[in-house]
Amino acid sequence: MNPAVATKRRNQATQARKENGSDSGPQDNGRHHINVGEGERQLSMISGSILALCGLLRGSISGMALAALGGALIYRGHTGHCTVYEAMGHNSAQAGSCKRIQRSEPSPPERDTSAQPS
């Protein structure tokens, strides 16, 4: 593709994103924003490495598919970006993104003080 045409299209897409207020696309530096939390990234890297190794050791077509899945998890862990999370609008990288349910102790029943014996 002609570099001038590519630059023009990129500028048009950037302008359209600014007008629509859409921030789900790549950032200005050409990289996707991080939407996977640190613990989840580490887990993706470890499990992806295990899947890739098992798939490569298997040596069959299904093993190659397993290795490709492992590679996708390694990529997700390395970049910190998940396309599925982006499509759902989910972000586990934000501080406090997990909502914790606080259990409160039930309060004791209130005593009826209006009917006291005389």
C-alpha positions as CSV (number, residue, x, y, z in Angstrom):
1,M,0.0,0.0,0.0
2,N,1.1,3.5,-0.7
3,P,2.6,5.1,2.5
4,A,0.7,8.3,1.8
5,V,-2.6,6.4,1.6
6,A,-1.8,4.5,4.7
7,T,-1.0,7.6,6.7
8,K,-4.2,9.3,5.4
9,R,-6.4,6.3,6.5
10,R,-4.7,6.2,9.9
11,N,-5.3,9.9,10.4
12,Q,-9.0,9.5,9.4
13,A,-9.4,6.6,11.8
14,T,-7.8,8.6,14.6
15,Q,-10.1,11.6,13.9
16,A,-13.2,9.4,13.8
17,R,-12.2,7.9,17.2
18,K,-11.8,11.3,18.7
19,E,-15.2,12.5,17.3
20,N,-17.0,9.4,18.6
21,G,-15.3,9.5,22.0
22,S,-14.2,5.9,21.5
23,D,-11.2,4.9,23.6
24,S,-11.4,1.2,23.0
25,G,-8.9,1.3,20.1
26,P,-5.1,1.4,20.2
27,Q,-3.5,4.2,22.0
28,D,-1.6,6.9,20.1
29,N,1.7,4.9,20.3
30,G,0.1,2.0,18.4
31,R,-0.1,-0.3,21.3
32,H,-3.2,-1.6,23.0
33,H,-4.0,-0.5,26.5
34,I,-3.4,-2.9,29.4
35,N,-6.7,-4.5,30.6
36,V,-5.4,-7.6,32.4
37,G,-4.3,-7.5,36.0
38,E,-0.8,-8.4,37.1
39,G,-1.7,-11.7,38.8
40,E,-3.8,-12.7,35.8
41,R,-0.9,-11.9,33.5
42,Q,1.5,-14.1,35.5
43,L,-1.0,-16.9,35.5
44,S,-1.5,-16.6,31.7
45,M,2.3,-16.7,31.2
46,I,2.7,-19.8,33.3
47,S,-0.3,-21.7,31.9
48,G,0.5,-20.7,28.4
49,S,4.1,-22.0,28.8
50,I,2.9,-25.3,30.1
51,L,0.3,-25.7,27.3
52,A,2.9,-24.7,24.6
53,L,5.4,-27.2,25.9
54,C,2.9,-30.0,26.2
55,G,1.6,-29.3,22.7
56,L,5.1,-29.2,21.2
57,L,6.1,-32.5,22.9
58,R,2.9,-34.1,21.6
59,G,4.1,-33.5,18.0
60,S,0.7,-34.0,16.3
61,I,-1.7,-31.6,14.7
62,S,-3.8,-31.4,17.9
63,G,-0.5,-30.8,19.7
64,M,0.2,-27.8,17.4
65,A,-3.2,-26.4,18.2
66,L,-2.5,-26.8,21.9
67,A,0.9,-25.0,21.4
68,A,-0.9,-22.2,19.5
69,L,-3.4,-21.8,22.4
70,G,-0.4,-21.7,24.8
71,G,1.2,-19.1,22.6
72,A,-1.9,-16.9,22.7
73,L,-1.9,-17.1,26.5
74,I,1.8,-16.2,26.6
75,Y,1.1,-13.2,24.3
76,R,-1.8,-12.1,26.6
77,G,0.3,-12.3,29.6
78,H,3.2,-10.5,28.0
79,T,1.3,-7.6,26.6
80,G,-1.4,-7.4,29.3
81,H,-4.1,-6.9,26.7
82,C,-7.0,-9.3,26.2
83,T,-9.2,-8.8,23.1
84,V,-12.1,-10.6,24.7
85,Y,-11.9,-8.3,27.7
86,E,-11.8,-5.3,25.4
87,A,-14.9,-6.5,23.5
88,M,-16.8,-6.9,26.8
89,G,-15.6,-3.6,28.2
90,H,-13.9,-5.4,31.2
91,N,-10.7,-4.2,32.8
92,S,-9.1,-6.2,35.5
93,A,-5.9,-4.0,35.6
94,Q,-7.6,-1.1,37.3
95,A,-7.1,-0.8,41.0
96,G,-10.2,-1.9,42.8
97,S,-11.9,-3.4,39.8
98,C,-12.9,-6.4,41.8
99,K,-15.9,-5.6,43.9
100,R,-15.7,-7.3,47.3
101,I,-18.9,-8.1,49.2
102,Q,-18.6,-7.1,52.8
103,R,-20.4,-9.3,55.2
104,S,-22.0,-7.4,58.1
105,E,-23.1,-9.1,61.2
106,P,-26.9,-9.0,61.7
107,S,-27.9,-6.5,64.2
108,P,-29.7,-7.7,67.3
109,P,-33.5,-7.3,67.2
110,E,-34.7,-4.1,68.7
111,R,-36.6,-4.3,72.0
112,D,-40.0,-2.9,72.3
113,T,-39.9,-0.4,75.1
114,S,-43.4,1.0,74.7
115,A,-45.1,-1.8,76.6
116,Q,-43.4,-1.9,80.0
117,P,-45.1,-3.5,83.0
118,S,-46.4,-1.0,85.7
